[in-house]
Structure formats: structure tokens, C-alpha cells
Amino acid sequence: MCRVYSVSNQKGGVGKSAISANLGVGFAKNGLKVAVLDADPQGNLSSSLGVDDIDELDNALGEYFFREIHGGQIDIDNYIIHNDEGVDIIPCNIKLAGLDFDIMKSFGREYLLRSLIDKIRERYDMVLIDCSPSLNMVTVNALAAADSVIIPMEASYLSMKGLDQLLDSIDLVREKLNRSLEIEGIVINKFNPRTNYEPEILERIRTGRGKELKIFETKIPESVRAKECTAHGESIFKYDPKCKVALAYENLTKEVLAHDC
């Protein structure tokens, strides 16, 4: 059965796109059929996996939403880009940002993305949805379409403070739109254990939330290599497969797979 993950956090800069891209490639390296869906008009997930000139694309998520709302023939294959690292990409660009009003007034507005997922579920073992850093209607769509939420966050005070808001939002979506929605766990990203501050914050997160939420043992370390691979449009597995970040993502992939087995 296909498992759909929403990679979500209302706070920006925590690495949602990087985790979506590298975890997706990590799943593919384990022999799974994987699609990554970019639900952020900035298109960071798309560009980080080598999709060029994203704002010029006609076959992006915004166009799919437009056709779903206003009617029109949809060939889902037109929206899928095959990546040489073994994942399929449904890209996104700035055109999605202009559809807020259309989405708000549409019938079944919270389930537009679920209709897309339903069209591709039988093709894949895993689908990851990279969300924008806000609780807009597209993010609500992503949570309504998902089986589970992966929460990337940094070991920082502001990130810890924003976690409560995010969990409240997930609870609301679960209550009103998707009763089966689960929280897969928290991934600590850009972690620097050499500081006194970050291990202290991590311990506070574990103490405060560790009993109710899974906090993955694997922490993605802060690294220039992680930033470089994004700029090159490659996953860390392709860009520098022997670096510490690649090892961390390999371990995280195994943890997520073990958690769902």
C-alpha cells in the first residue's frame, strides 16, 4: 500500500524541501517507487532535484489545481517529471500562489490535492508532499491528503515555540478533515552538537514532547555540503555519497521505514 507523507512545518528555513528530496531518494535507493510532490510556490523541492526554469513550466501543480477547479481534461502523466535518481517529481511554481481565491471559493477546496494523490496512489509505494511554510489552503490540502506528517525542525527556541502551533493545526485538520492523520515524528535538522545551546534545546524537546511524539534518533547535521547539493540540483546521495549528511539521511530512511513496518 502507498504511504503518503506531508513534510510540514509552519516555520520557514527548517529544511522541509531538503528532507523531502533526500528522504525521497533514500526510499528509492531502497527499491521503492517514490513520488515527491512540491506544494510550495517557491518550487524549492523541484529545483533541488534538478527541475530547471520552474516558473516557465506549464505542467506544474498550479495548473493542475486550476484545471481541477475550473474543469478541463487532466492527463496526470503530463504533471510528472522523471528524475535520474529514481524519483518522480510533481513540480510547483509561482503560478500556484495566484490561485488562493480560486481555491477558497471552490467546492471541496480542502480535498483538491487528495484527488491528485488518488490518481497516482497505485503507482507508488511512497509519496512525499513538501509543504510551504504557512498554514494556507494548499498546506491544509496536503494534511488532508496525507497518511502521516513528518515534522522537520531545528534545535532552536523559535522552532520549539512554533511546534505547539503546528501541533494545534494538525489536531484541527485531524478533527475536521482527516481523522486517520498520524504524526510520523520529528526530524531534527541542521544540528550542531558542538554548541551548548542546541543539545540543551533538543533535550527540552524530548522532555516536553518525547512521550507523545516520536523524535527520530537520526539528526541531520549542519553542513555546507547539504547546501551545495541543493544548488547543484542533486540529492546528497549523488552529490557526496560519503559525507556525514548522506550517512545521516541513509540512517533516517531506515528509521522511517522501520517505524512503518
C-alpha positions as CSV (number, residue, x, y, z in Angstrom):
1,M,0.0,0.0,0.0
2,C,1.1,3.5,-0.8
3,R,2.1,5.7,2.2
4,V,1.7,9.5,1.8
5,Y,3.7,11.8,4.0
6,S,3.2,15.5,4.4
7,V,6.6,17.2,5.3
8,S,5.2,20.1,7.2
9,N,6.2,23.0,9.5
10,Q,4.7,26.5,9.6
11,K,8.2,27.8,10.4
12,G,10.4,28.6,7.4
13,G,14.0,27.7,7.0
14,V,13.9,24.3,8.8
15,G,14.7,22.2,5.7
16,K,11.4,20.8,4.6
17,S,12.5,20.7,0.9
18,A,15.9,19.2,1.6
19,I,14.3,16.5,3.8
20,S,11.6,15.8,1.2
21,A,14.2,15.4,-1.6
22,N,16.8,13.4,0.2
23,L,14.3,11.1,2.0
24,G,12.5,10.5,-1.3
25,V,15.8,9.5,-3.0
26,G,16.6,7.4,0.1
27,F,13.4,5.5,-0.3
28,A,14.2,5.0,-4.0
29,K,17.6,3.6,-3.1
30,N,15.8,1.0,-1.0
31,G,14.0,-0.2,-4.1
32,L,10.7,1.6,-3.5
33,K,8.7,3.5,-6.1
34,V,8.6,7.1,-5.0
35,A,6.9,10.4,-6.0
36,V,7.8,13.7,-4.4
37,L,5.1,16.4,-4.8
38,D,6.1,20.1,-4.5
39,A,3.3,22.1,-2.8
40,D,5.3,25.3,-2.3
41,P,5.1,28.1,-4.9
42,Q,8.8,28.8,-4.3
43,G,9.5,25.5,-6.0
44,N,12.5,24.7,-3.8
45,L,11.9,20.9,-3.9
46,S,11.6,21.0,-7.7
47,S,14.8,22.9,-8.2
48,S,16.7,20.9,-5.6
49,L,16.1,17.8,-7.7
50,G,17.2,19.4,-10.9
51,V,14.0,20.8,-12.5
52,D,15.1,23.8,-14.5
53,D,13.2,27.0,-15.2
54,I,10.4,26.1,-12.9
55,D,8.5,29.3,-13.3
56,E,8.2,28.6,-17.1
57,L,6.6,25.2,-16.6
58,D,3.0,24.7,-17.7
59,N,2.8,21.3,-16.2
60,A,3.1,22.3,-12.5
61,L,0.8,21.9,-9.5
62,G,-0.8,25.3,-10.0
63,E,-2.0,24.3,-13.5
64,Y,-3.4,21.1,-12.1
65,F,-5.3,23.0,-9.4
66,F,-6.7,25.4,-12.0
67,R,-8.0,22.6,-14.2
68,E,-9.4,20.7,-11.2
69,I,-11.3,23.8,-10.0
70,H,-12.5,25.2,-13.4
71,G,-12.9,22.0,-15.3
72,G,-10.8,20.6,-18.1
73,Q,-9.2,17.4,-19.2
74,I,-6.4,16.2,-16.9
75,D,-3.7,13.8,-18.0
76,I,-1.8,13.2,-14.8
77,D,1.3,11.9,-16.7
78,N,1.8,15.5,-18.0
79,Y,2.5,16.6,-14.5
80,I,5.1,14.0,-13.6
81,I,8.8,14.6,-14.3
82,H,11.1,11.5,-14.1
83,N,14.3,12.1,-12.2
84,D,17.5,10.2,-12.9
85,E,17.9,9.5,-9.1
86,G,14.8,7.2,-9.2
87,V,12.1,9.5,-8.0
88,D,9.2,11.1,-9.9
89,I,8.6,14.8,-9.3
90,I,5.3,16.7,-9.5
91,P,6.7,20.3,-9.6
92,C,5.4,23.6,-8.4
93,N,6.0,27.2,-9.3
94,I,4.8,30.7,-8.6
95,K,1.5,30.2,-10.5
96,L,0.1,28.3,-7.5
97,A,0.4,31.5,-5.4
98,G,-2.1,33.2,-7.6
99,L,-4.8,30.7,-7.0
100,D,-5.7,31.4,-3.4
101,F,-9.0,33.0,-4.3
102,D,-9.9,30.2,-6.7
103,I,-9.2,27.6,-4.2
104,M,-11.1,29.4,-1.4
105,K,-14.3,29.5,-3.4
106,S,-14.1,26.1,-5.0
107,F,-16.3,23.1,-4.0
108,G,-14.4,20.6,-1.9
109,R,-11.5,23.0,-1.6
110,E,-9.7,21.0,1.2
111,Y,-9.5,17.9,-1.0
112,L,-8.1,19.1,-4.3
113,L,-4.7,17.6,-3.6
114,R,-6.3,14.3,-2.4
115,S,-7.9,14.0,-5.9
116,L,-4.4,14.1,-7.4
117,I,-3.0,11.6,-4.9
118,D,-5.9,9.3,-5.6
119,K,-4.9,9.3,-9.3
120,I,-1.3,8.1,-8.5
121,R,-1.6,6.0,-5.4
122,E,-1.5,2.7,-7.2
123,R,1.8,3.6,-9.0
124,Y,3.9,4.3,-5.9
125,D,5.0,2.9,-2.6
126,M,5.8,6.3,-1.1
127,V,4.6,9.9,-1.8
128,L,6.1,12.9,0.0
129,I,4.5,16.3,-0.1
130,D,6.7,19.2,0.5
131,C,4.6,22.0,2.1
132,S,5.1,25.7,2.2
133,P,6.0,27.5,5.5
134,S,2.4,28.6,6.3
135,L,-0.9,27.1,7.0
136,N,-2.6,28.2,3.8
137,M,-5.2,26.2,1.9
138,V,-2.6,24.2,-0.1
139,T,-1.0,23.1,3.2
140,V,-4.4,22.2,4.6
141,N,-4.9,20.2,1.4
142,A,-1.6,18.4,2.0
143,L,-2.5,17.5,5.5
144,A,-6.0,16.3,4.4
145,A,-4.4,14.1,1.7
146,A,-1.6,12.6,3.9
147,D,-1.5,9.4,5.9
148,S,1.2,10.9,8.2
149,V,3.2,14.0,8.9
150,I,7.0,14.3,9.2
151,I,7.9,17.5,11.1
152,P,11.4,18.9,10.3
153,M,12.6,21.4,12.9
154,E,15.8,22.9,14.2
155,A,17.0,22.7,17.8
156,S,16.3,26.3,18.5
157,Y,14.0,28.2,20.8
158,L,11.8,29.7,18.0
159,S,11.4,26.3,16.3
160,M,10.4,24.7,19.6
161,K,7.9,27.5,20.2
162,G,6.4,27.1,16.8
163,L,5.9,23.4,17.4
164,D,2.9,24.0,19.6
165,Q,1.2,26.0,16.9
166,L,1.9,23.3,14.3
167,L,0.5,20.5,16.5
168,D,-2.6,22.6,17.1
169,S,-3.1,22.9,13.3
170,I,-2.6,19.2,12.8
171,D,-5.1,18.4,15.5
172,L,-7.6,20.7,13.8
173,V,-7.1,19.1,10.4
174,R,-7.4,15.7,12.0
175,E,-10.7,16.7,13.8
176,K,-12.3,18.3,10.8
177,L,-10.8,16.8,7.6
178,N,-8.7,13.7,8.1
179,R,-9.4,11.6,11.1
180,S,-6.7,9.0,10.2
181,L,-3.9,11.5,10.0
182,E,-0.9,10.4,12.1
183,I,2.3,12.2,13.1
184,E,5.3,10.1,11.9
185,G,7.8,12.0,14.0
186,I,10.1,15.0,14.4
187,V,13.4,15.2,12.4
188,I,16.0,17.5,13.9
189,N,17.7,19.2,11.0
190,K,20.9,21.4,10.8
191,F,22.0,20.1,14.1
192,N,25.3,21.2,15.6
193,P,26.3,19.2,18.7
194,R,29.4,21.3,19.4
195,T,27.2,24.1,20.8
196,N,25.9,24.1,24.3
197,Y,22.6,25.6,23.2
198,E,21.3,23.0,20.6
199,P,21.8,19.8,22.7
200,E,20.0,21.7,25.6
201,I,17.1,22.6,23.3
202,L,16.9,19.1,22.0
203,E,16.7,17.7,25.5
204,R,13.9,20.1,26.2
205,I,12.0,18.9,23.2
206,R,12.5,15.3,24.2
207,T,11.4,16.1,27.8
208,G,8.3,18.1,26.7
209,R,7.2,16.0,23.7
210,G,9.1,12.8,23.7
211,K,6.3,10.8,25.4
212,E,3.6,11.7,22.9
213,L,5.7,12.1,19.7
214,K,8.4,10.1,18.1
215,I,11.6,12.0,17.8
216,F,13.9,10.3,15.3
217,E,17.2,9.3,16.7
218,T,18.9,10.4,13.5
219,K,19.7,14.1,13.4
220,I,20.7,15.7,10.1
221,P,23.9,17.6,10.8
222,E,24.6,21.2,9.8
223,S,26.8,21.1,6.8
224,V,27.9,23.2,3.8
225,R,27.6,20.0,1.6
226,A,23.8,19.9,2.3
227,K,23.5,23.5,0.9
228,E,25.8,22.8,-2.1
229,C,23.9,19.7,-3.3
230,T,20.6,21.7,-3.4
231,A,22.3,24.4,-5.5
232,H,23.5,21.6,-7.9
233,G,20.0,20.1,-8.3
234,E,21.1,16.8,-6.8
235,S,20.4,14.8,-3.7
236,I,23.2,14.5,-1.1
237,F,23.4,10.8,-2.2
238,K,24.5,11.8,-5.7
239,Y,26.5,14.9,-4.8
240,D,28.6,13.5,-2.0
241,P,27.6,9.9,-1.0
242,K,30.3,9.5,1.6
243,C,29.7,12.7,3.6
244,K,28.2,12.8,7.1
245,V,24.9,14.2,5.8
246,A,24.5,11.4,3.3
247,L,25.1,8.9,6.1
248,A,22.5,10.7,8.3
249,Y,19.9,10.6,5.5
250,E,20.6,6.9,5.0
251,N,20.0,6.2,8.6
252,L,16.9,8.4,8.7
253,T,15.5,6.5,5.7
254,K,16.0,3.2,7.6
255,E,14.4,4.7,10.7
256,V,11.3,5.8,8.9
257,L,10.9,2.5,7.1
258,A,11.4,0.6,10.3
259,H,8.8,2.8,12.0
260,D,6.2,1.9,9.4
261,C,6.9,-1.8,9.2
